[in-house]
Amino acid sequence: MPRTRSAARAVTLLLLLLAPAHATFAQNGNSIRGKVRDSRGNNVPRVTVELQTGNGASIDQTTVNNEGDFFFGGLHETSYVVVIRAPDYAPASEAVQFVNRAGGDQPGELRTVELTLTPGGETRPGTPRPGRVSVAQSVPARAREAFDRGMKLSREGKAADAEAAVREAVAAFPDYFDARFWLASELVRTNRLDDAVQHLEVARRVSPTDERVYLLFGNLLNLKRNYAVAAAVFAEAARLSPTSPQPLLQRGIALVNYASVIDAAASPKAAGERRSALDDAEKALKESYRLSGKKLSDALLQLARVYERRGERERAADELELYLRQNPDAPNAPAIRETVKTLRAPKP
């Protein structure tokens, strides 16, 4: 559709023109390698995995590959939570603890986690599943063989060899969506952000209505600390998948992050921009929560961030307590209870 292509070009142009050169991120540090399976033991591909701190703040996001594998690297704290919320599956999370903070002379540690997704997710009865145009491609045998070999190498933990094989697939068939998207995901994961852009652009051209491309674009921009443009890209993902709560959740997170870096004391204009970002974040997060049938409780954690930044401590505590009622055994529950105590405490 012309409107879709025009919007996609506009978003891509914004990304290329406004995203600054990315900061240098640590390549060492602790790391988490994971596998996602369903209750029958089958690998679950292409679901979004979020990495959070113990208090629910989003740190990073990645997309599981075709074999159900994901990876987070360059981690320097000791406590994390891996979260998956996917249509048709119940939410799943896993706490990950490291012995030491990585950095300096302290070598990084590797933790391996496996998450099992069970039926019964966030889609409300009678609500259609988010639509996605399937990428029907006639892939040459040489390209398919190289890509399949790359996925096998990835499962074996041979990241460099896997990437080389997938690049062979792209060389044999430049419009290979799965190969381009996998490469972009791998490049974002390893903080080679500028290199990822070209592969995402090809993936977008091949399948301009696949919201996963925009979700990954937004994640890339978050890593560049370009939160305002990330929020615009997540809005496009939400437009393409209007019944999915995830794009709006990510838009809300980006807007809260954007508001957090604005110095409201700098000028009345800056103060107004910060208010507007928090207002838009609140709307996106509430709509995300509604679309999920009030089951996407991560939206409550982010709403608490909105209210805390507005100075509305009681409202922030209310959202956190609602989260705890829905997730009494969450790995981050103790940290959230401590945060509620702090928010409820009288100001000194």
Backbone hydrogen bonds in HBPLUS format (Angstrom, degrees):
<---DONOR---> <-ACCEPTOR-->    atom                        ^
c    i                          cat <-CA-CA->   ^        H-A-AA   ^      H-
h    n   atom  resd res      DA  || num        DHA   H-A  angle D-A-AA Bond
n    s   type  num  typ     dist DA aas  dist angle  dist       angle   num
A0005-ARG N   A0001-MET O   3.13 MM   4  6.43 165.7  2.15 159.4 163.0     1
A0006-SER N   A0002-PRO O   2.87 MM   4  6.02 160.6  1.90 153.3 159.0     2
A0007-ALA N   A0003-ARG O   2.89 MM   4  6.09 163.5  1.91 150.7 154.9     3
A0008-ALA N   A0004-THR O   2.88 MM   4  6.03 160.0  1.92 150.5 156.7     4
A0009-ARG N   A0005-ARG O   2.91 MM   4  6.09 157.8  1.96 147.4 153.1     5
A0010-ALA N   A0006-SER O   2.96 MM   4  6.18 155.0  2.02 145.7 153.0     6
A0011-VAL N   A0007-ALA O   2.95 MM   4  6.20 160.0  1.99 151.8 156.5     7
A0012-THR N   A0008-ALA O   2.93 MM   4  6.14 162.5  1.96 149.4 154.6     8
A0013-LEU N   A0009-ARG O   2.82 MM   4  5.99 158.0  1.87 149.0 155.2     9
A0014-LEU N   A0010-ALA O   2.94 MM   4  6.19 158.0  1.99 146.9 152.8    10
A0015-LEU N   A0011-VAL O   2.97 MM   4  6.25 157.5  2.02 148.1 154.2    11
A0016-LEU N   A0012-THR O   2.95 MM   4  6.23 161.8  1.98 153.7 157.7    12
A0017-LEU N   A0013-LEU O   2.89 MM   4  5.98 156.6  1.95 153.0 159.2    13
A0018-LEU N   A0014-LEU O   2.82 MM   4  5.56 161.4  1.86 148.7 154.3    14
A0019-ALA N   A0015-LEU O   3.16 MM   4  5.41 151.6  2.24 129.0 135.9    15
A0030-ASN N   A0075-LEU O   2.65 MM  45  4.67 152.5  1.72 156.8 147.1    16
A0075-LEU N   A0030-ASN O   2.94 MM  45  4.67 168.4  1.96 144.0 140.6    17
A0031-SER N   A0109-GLU O   2.85 MM  78  6.31 149.6  1.94 163.4 169.9    18
A0111-ARG N   A0031-SER O   2.99 MM  80  6.41 156.4  2.04 151.6 158.6    19
A0032-ILE N   A0072-PHE O   2.77 MM  40  5.11 159.5  1.82 151.1 157.9    20
A0072-PHE N   A0032-ILE O   2.84 MM  40  5.11 155.2  1.91 148.3 156.0    21
A0033-ARG N   A0111-ARG O   2.89 MM  78  6.30 163.8  1.91 162.6 168.0    22
A0113-VAL N   A0033-ARG O   2.94 MM  80  6.43 154.0  2.01 151.6 160.1    23
A0034-GLY N   A0070-PHE O   2.91 MM  36  5.19 172.5  1.91 144.7 144.9    24
A0070-PHE N   A0034-GLY O   3.06 MM  36  5.19 151.5  2.15 135.4 135.9    25
A0035-LYS N   A0113-VAL O   3.05 MM  78  6.56 139.1  2.22 144.9 157.3    26
A0115-LEU N   A0035-LYS O   2.92 MM  80  6.35 163.8  1.95 166.3 171.4    27
A0036-VAL N   A0068-GLY O   2.74 MM  32  4.91 146.9  1.85 138.4 149.6    28
A0044-VAL N   A0036-VAL O   2.96 MM   8  5.62 165.2  1.98 138.5 137.6    29
A0037-ARG N   A0115-LEU O   2.99 MM  78  6.40 163.6  2.02 162.9 168.3    30
A0117-LEU N   A0037-ARG O   2.76 MM  80  6.20 162.1  1.79 158.5 162.7    31
A0038-ASP N   A0042-ASN O   2.79 MM   4  5.42 148.8  1.89 148.9 159.4    32
A0041-GLY N   A0038-ASP O   2.94 MM   3  5.37 164.3  1.97 118.3 122.0    33
A0046-ARG N   A0064-VAL O   3.04 MM  18  4.71 133.9  2.26 116.0 120.6    34
A0064-VAL N   A0047-VAL O   2.92 MM  17  5.47 172.4  1.92 164.7 164.2    35
A0049-VAL N   A0062-THR O   2.85 MM  13  5.41 172.6  1.86 160.0 162.6    36
A0062-THR N   A0049-VAL O   2.95 MM  13  5.41 158.9  1.99 154.7 161.6    37
A0050-GLU N   A0083-VAL O   2.88 MM  33  5.16 176.4  1.88 159.9 160.6    38
A0083-VAL N   A0050-GLU O   2.86 MM  33  5.16 167.6  1.88 157.4 160.5    39
A0051-LEU N   A0060-ASP O   2.91 MM   9  5.18 174.1  1.92 143.8 144.2    40
A0059-ILE N   A0051-LEU O   2.79 MM   8  5.57 170.9  1.80 163.3 161.3    41
A0060-ASP N   A0051-LEU O   3.38 MM   9  5.18 159.8  2.42 132.5 136.7    42
A0052-GLN N   A0081-VAL O   2.86 MM  29  5.12 165.2  1.89 154.0 158.7    43
A0081-VAL N   A0052-GLN O   2.91 MM  29  5.12 149.7  2.01 142.7 144.8    44
A0053-THR N   A0057-ALA O   2.92 MM   4  5.35 152.5  1.99 147.0 155.6    45
A0056-GLY N   A0053-THR O   3.13 MM   3  5.37 164.9  2.15 113.6 115.2    46
A0065-ASN N   A0069-ASP O   3.01 MM   4  5.49 163.1  2.04 150.6 152.9    47
A0068-GLY N   A0065-ASN O   3.05 MM   3  5.39 167.1  2.07 119.2 119.9    48
A0098-PHE N   A0078-THR O   2.75 MM  20  4.57 158.2  1.80 137.7 142.2    49
A0080-TYR N   A0096-VAL O   2.96 MM  16  5.18 159.1  2.01 156.4 160.7    50
A0096-VAL N   A0080-TYR O   2.87 MM  16  5.18 170.6  1.88 143.0 143.3    51
A0082-VAL N   A0094-GLU O   2.87 MM  12  5.19 171.8  1.88 150.5 150.3    52
A0094-GLU N   A0082-VAL O   2.89 MM  12  5.19 144.5  2.02 142.7 152.6    53
A0084-ILE N   A0092-ALA O   2.83 MM   8  5.27 160.6  1.86 165.6 165.2    54
A0092-ALA N   A0084-ILE O   2.98 MM   8  5.27 165.3  2.00 155.6 159.7    55
A0089-TYR N   A0086-ALA O   3.15 MM   3  5.61 158.5  2.20 137.4 137.6    56
A0120-GLY N   A0088-ASP O   3.15 MM  32  5.51 140.1  2.32 120.4 119.5    57
A0090-ALA N   A0118-THR O   2.77 MM  28  5.69 162.3  1.80 166.5 172.3    58
A0103-GLY N   A0106-GLN O   3.29 MM   3  5.27 175.1  2.30 141.4 140.6    59
A0106-GLN N   A0103-GLY O   2.97 MM   3  5.27 156.7  2.03 132.9 131.5    60
A0127-THR N   A0124-ARG O   2.99 MM   3  5.40 160.6  2.03 135.8 136.3    61
A0143-ALA N   A0140-PRO O   3.07 MM   3  5.42 118.0  2.47 105.3 119.4    62
A0144-ARG N   A0140-PRO O   2.98 MM   4  6.26 164.9  2.00 159.6 164.4    63
A0145-GLU N   A0141-ALA O   2.88 MM   4  6.00 161.9  1.91 152.2 156.8    64
A0146-ALA N   A0142-ARG O   3.12 MM   4  6.30 157.8  2.17 141.9 147.5    65
A0147-PHE N   A0143-ALA O   2.96 MM   4  6.18 159.4  2.00 151.2 156.9    66
A0148-ASP N   A0144-ARG O   2.89 MM   4  6.07 168.5  1.90 155.1 158.2    67
A0149-ARG N   A0145-GLU O   2.95 MM   4  6.08 152.4  2.03 143.1 151.2    68
A0150-GLY N   A0146-ALA O   2.93 MM   4  6.15 150.3  2.02 141.2 149.6    69
A0151-MET N   A0147-PHE O   2.95 MM   4  6.31 151.1  2.04 151.4 158.7    70
A0152-LYS N   A0148-ASP O   3.06 MM   4  6.33 152.9  2.13 144.8 151.7    71
A0153-LEU N   A0149-ARG O   2.96 MM   4  6.24 159.5  2.00 151.4 156.8    72
A0154-SER N   A0150-GLY O   2.88 MM   4  6.09 147.4  1.99 143.1 152.7    73
A0155-ARG N   A0151-MET O   3.02 MM   4  6.28 154.4  2.08 144.6 150.2    74
A0156-GLU N   A0152-LYS O   3.17 MM   4  6.45 138.8  2.35 138.6 149.6    75
A0156-GLU N   A0153-LEU O   3.15 MM   3  5.02 125.5  2.46  90.7 105.0    76
A0158-LYS N   A0153-LEU O   2.95 MM   5  5.27 157.3  2.00 160.9 153.5    77
A0157-GLY N   A0154-SER O   2.96 MM   3  5.09 160.4  2.00 107.6 112.9    78
A0162-ALA N   A0158-LYS O   2.87 MM   4  6.02 155.1  1.94 154.4 162.7    79
A0163-GLU N   A0159-ALA O   2.91 MM   4  6.15 161.3  1.95 152.2 156.6    80
A0164-ALA N   A0160-ALA O   3.04 MM   4  6.28 158.1  2.08 146.1 152.1    81
A0165-ALA N   A0161-ASP O   3.01 MM   4  6.25 155.6  2.07 147.0 153.1    82
A0166-VAL N   A0162-ALA O   3.00 MM   4  6.30 159.2  2.05 152.7 158.1    83
A0167-ARG N   A0163-GLU O   2.89 MM   4  6.12 150.6  1.98 148.7 157.3    84
A0168-GLU N   A0164-ALA O   3.04 MM   4  6.35 140.5  2.20 138.6 149.2    85
A0168-GLU N   A0165-ALA O   3.08 MM   3  5.00 121.9  2.43  91.3 106.2    86
A0169-ALA N   A0165-ALA O   3.09 MM   4  6.52 148.1  2.20 142.1 150.5    87
A0170-VAL N   A0166-VAL O   3.01 MM   4  6.38 152.9  2.08 147.3 153.9    88
A0171-ALA N   A0167-ARG O   2.90 MM   4  6.14 154.3  1.97 145.4 152.6    89
A0172-ALA N   A0168-GLU O   2.95 MM   4  6.21 147.9  2.05 146.9 155.5    90
A0173-PHE N   A0169-ALA O   2.90 MM   4  6.08 142.0  2.05 142.6 153.6    91
A0176-TYR N   A0173-PHE O   3.07 MM   3  5.61 143.9  2.20 134.0 131.9    92
A0180-ARG N   A0176-TYR O   2.93 MM   4  6.12 165.3  1.95 158.2 162.9    93
A0181-PHE N   A0177-PHE O   2.80 MM   4  5.97 166.8  1.82 163.1 166.8    94
A0182-TRP N   A0178-ASP O   2.91 MM   4  5.98 157.7  1.96 142.9 149.5    95
A0183-LEU N   A0179-ALA O   2.93 MM   4  6.07 164.2  1.96 149.2 153.8    96
A0184-ALA N   A0180-ARG O   2.92 MM   4  6.13 162.0  1.95 148.5 153.6    97
A0185-SER N   A0181-PHE O   2.92 MM   4  6.13 160.5  1.95 148.4 153.8    98
A0186-GLU N   A0182-TRP O   2.90 MM   4  6.15 158.7  1.95 151.9 157.8    99
A0187-LEU N   A0183-LEU O   2.84 MM   4  6.06 158.5  1.89 154.2 160.2   100
A0188-VAL N   A0184-ALA O   2.90 MM   4  6.10 156.0  1.96 150.4 156.7   101
A0189-ARG N   A0185-SER O   2.89 MM   4  6.05 158.5  1.94 144.8 151.6   102
A0190-THR N   A0186-GLU O   3.05 MM   4  6.26 145.0  2.17 142.4 150.7   103
A0192-ARG N   A0187-LEU O   2.76 MM   5  4.93 154.9  1.83 159.0 156.0   104
A0191-ASN N   A0188-VAL O   3.01 MM   3  4.91 162.8  2.04 108.3 110.1   105
A0196-ALA N   A0192-ARG O   3.19 MM   4  6.48 137.6  2.38 142.0 154.1   106
A0196-ALA N   A0193-LEU O   3.06 MM   3  5.10 127.1  2.35  95.4 109.7   107
A0197-VAL N   A0194-ASP O   3.31 MM   3  5.48 138.6  2.50  98.9 108.9   108
A0200-LEU N   A0196-ALA O   3.03 MM   4  6.28 158.6  2.07 157.8 164.5   109
A0201-GLU N   A0197-VAL O   2.88 MM   4  6.08 152.2  1.95 152.4 160.5   110
A0202-VAL N   A0198-GLN O   3.15 MM   4  6.42 154.5  2.22 142.4 147.9   111
A0203-ALA N   A0199-HIS O   2.97 MM   4  6.19 164.0  1.99 147.2 152.1   112
A0204-ARG N   A0200-LEU O   2.81 MM   4  6.00 153.8  1.87 147.3 154.5   113
A0205-ARG N   A0201-GLU O   2.96 MM   4  6.20 152.3  2.04 142.9 150.4   114
A0206-VAL N   A0202-VAL O   2.91 MM   4  6.18 157.2  1.96 154.9 160.7   115
A0207-SER N   A0203-ALA O   2.94 MM   4  6.07 160.0  1.98 148.6 154.2   116
A0210-ASP N   A0207-SER O   3.31 MM   3  5.76 162.9  2.34 122.9 121.5   117
A0213-VAL N   A0210-ASP O   3.19 MM   3  6.01 147.3  2.30 120.3 126.2   118
A0214-TYR N   A0211-GLU O   3.08 MM   3  5.27 117.1  2.49 100.0 114.4   119
A0215-LEU N   A0211-GLU O   2.91 MM   4  6.23 152.2  1.99 152.0 161.0   120
A0216-LEU N   A0212-ARG O   2.95 MM   4  6.15 155.5  2.01 146.1 151.6   121
A0217-PHE N   A0213-VAL O   2.90 MM   4  6.17 152.3  1.98 142.3 150.9   122
A0218-GLY N   A0214-TYR O   2.83 MM   4  6.00 160.1  1.87 146.2 151.4   123
A0219-ASN N   A0215-LEU O   2.98 MM   4  6.23 152.1  2.06 140.9 148.6   124
A0220-LEU N   A0216-LEU O   2.89 MM   4  6.13 156.8  1.95 148.6 154.7   125
A0221-LEU N   A0217-PHE O   2.96 MM   4  6.30 156.9  2.01 151.3 157.2   126
A0222-ASN N   A0218-GLY O   2.90 MM   4  6.18 148.9  1.99 146.8 155.8   127
A0223-LEU N   A0219-ASN O   3.07 MM   4  6.39 154.2  2.14 148.4 154.4   128
A0224-LYS N   A0220-LEU O   3.10 MM   4  6.47 135.3  2.31 137.6 150.3   129
A0226-ASN N   A0221-LEU O   2.89 MM   5  5.22 156.6  1.94 160.7 154.6   130
A0225-ARG N   A0222-ASN O   2.88 MM   3  4.85 153.6  1.95 103.4 110.9   131
A0230-ALA N   A0226-ASN O   3.06 MM   4  6.26 156.1  2.12 149.1 156.6   132
A0231-ALA N   A0227-TYR O   2.93 MM   4  6.13 153.3  2.00 146.4 152.2   133
A0232-ALA N   A0228-ALA O   3.28 MM   4  6.64 147.2  2.39 138.6 146.6   134
A0232-ALA N   A0229-VAL O   3.06 MM   3  5.02 117.4  2.47  94.1 109.4   135
A0233-VAL N   A0229-VAL O   2.96 MM   4  6.29 152.8  2.04 151.8 159.4   136
A0234-PHE N   A0230-ALA O   2.89 MM   4  6.17 160.1  1.93 155.9 161.1   137
A0235-ALA N   A0231-ALA O   3.01 MM   4  6.19 140.5  2.17 136.5 147.4   138
A0236-GLU N   A0232-ALA O   3.17 MM   4  6.54 143.7  2.31 138.7 147.3   139
A0236-GLU N   A0233-VAL O   3.08 MM   3  5.12 121.0  2.44  94.8 109.2   140
A0237-ALA N   A0233-VAL O   3.06 MM   4  6.48 152.1  2.14 145.8 153.6   141
A0238-ALA N   A0234-PHE O   2.90 MM   4  6.19 150.3  1.99 144.5 152.6   142
A0239-ARG N   A0235-ALA O   2.93 MM   4  6.24 145.9  2.05 142.1 151.5   143
A0240-LEU N   A0236-GLU O   3.02 MM   4  6.30 151.2  2.10 147.3 154.5   144
A0241-SER N   A0237-ALA O   3.00 MM   4  6.19 135.7  2.20 140.6 152.6   145
A0244-SER N   A0241-SER O   3.10 MM   3  5.62 167.0  2.11 121.5 125.6   146
A0249-LEU N   A0245-PRO O   3.02 MM   4  6.24 150.6  2.11 151.5 160.8   147
A0250-GLN N   A0246-GLN O   2.94 MM   4  6.23 164.1  1.97 160.9 163.9   148
A0251-ARG N   A0247-PRO O   2.86 MM   4  6.10 148.4  1.96 142.1 151.8   149
A0252-GLY N   A0248-LEU O   2.88 MM   4  6.05 160.2  1.92 146.1 151.1   150
A0253-ILE N   A0249-LEU O   2.98 MM   4  6.31 157.0  2.04 149.7 155.8   151
A0254-ALA N   A0250-GLN O   2.97 MM   4  6.17 162.7  2.00 147.6 152.0   152
A0255-LEU N   A0251-ARG O   2.95 MM   4  6.20 156.6  2.01 151.7 158.0   153
A0256-VAL N   A0252-GLY O   2.98 MM   4  6.23 154.3  2.04 149.1 156.0   154
A0257-ASN N   A0253-ILE O   2.93 MM   4  6.19 160.7  1.97 151.8 157.4   155
A0258-TYR N   A0254-ALA O   2.84 MM   4  6.07 150.3  1.93 143.6 152.5   156
A0259-ALA N   A0255-LEU O   2.88 MM   4  6.12 163.7  1.91 148.8 152.6   157
A0260-SER N   A0256-VAL O   2.98 MM   4  6.16 144.1  2.11 141.8 151.9   158
A0261-VAL N   A0258-TYR O   3.14 MM   3  5.51 145.3  2.27 106.6 115.7   159
A0262-ILE N   A0259-ALA O   3.28 MM   3  5.34 159.9  2.33 103.0 109.0   160
A0266-ALA N   A0263-ASP O   2.99 MM   3  5.53 163.5  2.02 117.4 122.8   161
A0271-ALA N   A0267-SER O   3.03 MM   4  6.35 160.3  2.07 152.8 158.3   162
A0272-GLY N   A0268-PRO O   2.92 MM   4  6.14 154.9  1.98 147.5 154.0   163
A0273-GLU N   A0269-LYS O   2.91 MM   4  6.16 152.9  1.98 147.5 155.2   164
A0274-ARG N   A0270-ALA O   2.94 MM   4  6.18 154.4  2.00 149.0 155.6   165
A0275-ARG N   A0271-ALA O   3.02 MM   4  6.29 161.6  2.06 147.2 152.0   166
A0276-SER N   A0272-GLY O   2.92 MM   4  6.11 161.3  1.96 148.2 153.5   167
A0277-ALA N   A0273-GLU O   2.95 MM   4  6.15 156.4  2.01 145.9 152.0   168
A0278-LEU N   A0274-ARG O   3.04 MM   4  6.31 161.3  2.07 152.5 156.9   169
A0279-ASP N   A0275-ARG O   2.88 MM   4  6.10 154.9  1.94 150.1 157.8   170
A0280-ASP N   A0276-SER O   2.91 MM   4  6.11 164.3  1.94 151.4 155.2   171
A0281-ALA N   A0277-ALA O   2.89 MM   4  6.05 150.7  1.98 142.2 151.1   172
A0282-GLU N   A0278-LEU O   2.93 MM   4  6.12 158.6  1.97 146.5 151.5   173
A0283-LYS N   A0279-ASP O   3.10 MM   4  6.43 158.9  2.14 149.0 154.0   174
A0284-ALA N   A0280-ASP O   2.97 MM   4  6.20 166.0  1.99 152.2 155.7   175
A0285-LEU N   A0281-ALA O   2.92 MM   4  6.04 164.5  1.94 156.2 160.3   176
A0286-LYS N   A0282-GLU O   2.97 MM   4  6.07 160.0  2.01 148.7 154.2   177
A0287-GLU N   A0283-LYS O   3.01 MM   4  6.15 157.2  2.06 147.0 153.4   178
A0288-SER N   A0284-ALA O   2.91 MM   4  6.08 152.3  1.98 143.6 151.8   179
A0289-TYR N   A0285-LEU O   2.97 MM   4  6.17 158.7  2.02 145.7 151.0   180
A0290-ARG N   A0286-LYS O   2.95 MM   4  6.18 152.1  2.03 142.4 150.3   181
A0291-LEU N   A0287-GLU O   2.87 MM   4  6.06 168.1  1.88 154.7 157.2   182
A0292-SER N   A0288-SER O   3.15 MM   4  6.32 141.0  2.31 141.1 150.8   183
A0294-LYS N   A0289-TYR O   2.87 MM   5  4.97 149.9  1.96 166.2 163.0   184
A0293-GLY N   A0290-ARG O   2.93 MM   3  5.29 160.6  1.97 116.8 120.5   185
A0297-SER N   A0295-LYS O   2.89 MM   2  5.51 126.8  2.18 109.9  93.7   186
A0299-ALA N   A0296-LEU O   3.05 MM   3  6.01 156.9  2.11 125.0 129.6   187
A0300-LEU N   A0297-SER O   2.92 MM   3  5.22 136.9  2.11 104.9 116.6   188
A0302-GLN N   A0298-ASP O   3.17 MM   4  6.55 155.2  2.24 148.9 155.3   189
A0303-LEU N   A0299-ALA O   2.87 MM   4  6.10 147.9  1.97 143.1 152.5   190
A0304-ALA N   A0300-LEU O   2.97 MM   4  6.20 149.5  2.07 143.6 151.4   191
A0305-ARG N   A0301-LEU O   3.23 MM   4  6.62 142.3  2.38 135.3 144.7   192
A0305-ARG N   A0302-GLN O   3.07 MM   3  4.96 119.3  2.45  90.5 105.5   193
A0306-VAL N   A0302-GLN O   3.04 MM   4  6.46 150.0  2.14 144.3 152.2   194
A0307-TYR N   A0303-LEU O   2.99 MM   4  6.33 166.2  2.01 158.1 159.3   195
A0308-GLU N   A0304-ALA O   2.89 MM   4  6.01 157.0  1.94 147.4 154.5   196
A0309-ARG N   A0305-ARG O   3.03 MM   4  6.15 156.4  2.09 145.4 150.9   197
A0310-ARG N   A0306-VAL O   3.11 MM   4  6.43 131.3  2.36 139.2 152.6   198
A0310-ARG N   A0307-TYR O   3.16 MM   3  5.00 131.2  2.41  91.4 104.8   199
A0312-GLU N   A0307-TYR O   2.75 MM   5  4.93 144.5  1.88 162.0 153.8   200
A0311-GLY N   A0308-GLU O   3.06 MM   3  5.03 150.0  2.15  98.3 107.7   201
A0316-ALA N   A0312-GLU O   3.06 MM   4  6.34 156.8  2.11 151.5 158.8   202
A0317-ALA N   A0313-ARG O   2.92 MM   4  6.18 159.0  1.96 149.2 154.6   203
A0318-ASP N   A0314-GLU O   2.89 MM   4  6.16 150.6  1.97 145.6 154.2   204
A0319-GLU N   A0315-ARG O   3.07 MM   4  6.37 157.8  2.12 150.7 154.7   205
A0320-LEU N   A0316-ALA O   3.12 MM   4  6.42 158.4  2.17 149.0 154.9   206
A0321-GLU N   A0317-ALA O   2.90 MM   4  6.13 154.5  1.97 150.5 157.5   207
A0322-LEU N   A0318-ASP O   2.96 MM   4  6.21 151.0  2.04 146.8 154.8   208
A0323-TYR N   A0319-GLU O   2.97 MM   4  6.24 153.2  2.04 144.5 151.9   209
A0324-LEU N   A0320-LEU O   2.97 MM   4  6.29 154.5  2.03 144.6 151.2   210
A0325-ARG N   A0321-GLU O   2.94 MM   4  6.23 147.1  2.05 143.5 152.3   211
A0326-GLN N   A0322-LEU O   3.11 MM   4  6.40 147.8  2.22 144.9 152.9   212
A0326-GLN N   A0323-TYR O   3.13 MM   3  5.20 121.9  2.48  95.8 110.1   213
A0327-ASN N   A0323-TYR O   2.79 MM   4  5.98 136.2  1.99 143.9 158.0   214
A0330-ALA N   A0327-ASN O   3.13 MM   3  5.28 164.4  2.16 118.0 116.7   215
A0333-ALA N   A0330-ALA O   2.95 MM   3  5.13 166.0  1.97 117.2 119.3   216
A0336-ILE N   A0332-ASN O   3.07 MM   4  6.31 155.6  2.13 154.7 162.3   217
A0337-ARG N   A0333-ALA O   2.93 MM   4  6.16 157.8  1.98 158.0 163.6   218
A0338-GLU N   A0334-PRO O   3.15 MM   4  6.42 153.3  2.22 145.6 152.1   219
A0339-THR N   A0335-ALA O   3.05 MM   4  6.34 149.1  2.15 140.9 149.6   220
A0340-VAL N   A0336-ILE O   2.90 MM   4  6.22 153.4  1.97 151.7 158.5   221
A0341-LYS N   A0337-ARG O   3.09 MM   4  6.37 157.2  2.14 145.4 150.8   222
A0342-THR N   A0338-GLU O   3.09 MM   4  6.39 156.1  2.15 145.5 151.6   223
A0343-LEU N   A0339-THR O   2.91 MM   4  6.22 157.9  1.96 151.4 157.4   224
A0344-ARG N   A0340-VAL O   2.86 MM   4  6.04 152.0  1.93 152.1 159.7   225
A0345-ALA N   A0341-LYS O   2.98 MM   4  6.02 131.0  2.23 140.3 152.5   226
